[in-house]
Amino acid sequence: MRKFLVVIPLALLASAASAQQQVGQDACARDVSRHCRAVMNNGDQAVLACLKEHRAKLSKACDKVLTEHGQ
């Protein structure tokens, strides 16, 4: 019974983290498409670096997501 109680909160945390990641992807999808198309296939770190390089041109929503995640 104890294992069951531990697994549920972990599953909920994983679900919440996944939902937050999806919100971030949705907020920045257009910015990535506009400014970082050339590095889209190079992985998340390359895209993040590109977004940071183009920070002044990003949408408010994407800028907010980056700020909220300490970027």
C-alpha positions in Angstrom: 0.0 0.0 0.0 2.8 2.4 0.8 4.4 2.0 -2.6 1.2 3.0 -4.3 0.9 6.2 -2.3 4.5 7.2 -3.4 3.9 6.4 -7.0 0.8 8.6 -7.4 2.5 11.9 -6.4 5.5 11.1 -8.6 3.2 10.4 -11.6 1.4 13.7 -10.9 4.6 15.7 -10.8 5.8 14.1 -14.0 2.5 15.0 -15.6 2.7 18.6 -14.4 6.2 19.0 -15.7 5.2 17.6 -19.1 2.3 20.1 -19.2 4.6 23.0 -18.4 7.1 21.8 -21.1 4.2 21.7 -23.6 3.2 25.3 -22.7 6.8 26.4 -23.2 7.0 24.7 -26.6 3.7 26.2 -27.7 4.7 29.7 -26.6 8.0 29.5 -28.5 7.1 27.4 -31.5 6.6 30.4 -33.8 9.8 32.1 -32.6 11.8 28.9 -33.2 10.3 28.6 -36.6 11.2 32.3 -37.4 14.6 32.7 -35.9 16.0 29.2 -35.2 14.9 27.1 -38.2 18.5 26.3 -39.1 19.3 24.7 -35.7 16.0 22.9 -35.1 17.4 19.5 -35.8 20.5 20.1 -33.6 18.8 19.5 -30.3 17.2 21.4 -27.5 20.4 23.1 -26.3 21.1 24.5 -29.8 17.5 25.9 -30.0 17.7 27.4 -26.6 21.0 29.1 -27.4 19.5 30.4 -30.6 16.5 31.8 -28.8 18.8 33.5 -26.3 20.7 35.1 -29.2 17.4 36.5 -30.6 16.0 37.5 -27.3 15.1 41.0 -28.4 13.0 39.7 -31.3 11.1 37.0 -29.3 7.3 37.2 -28.6 6.4 38.2 -25.1 5.0 34.8 -24.4 8.2 33.0 -25.3 10.4 35.6 -23.5 8.2 35.0 -20.4 8.7 31.2 -20.6 12.4 31.6 -20.9 12.5 34.0 -17.9 10.3 31.7 -15.8 12.8 28.9 -16.5 15.8 31.0 -15.5 17.1 31.5 -19.0 
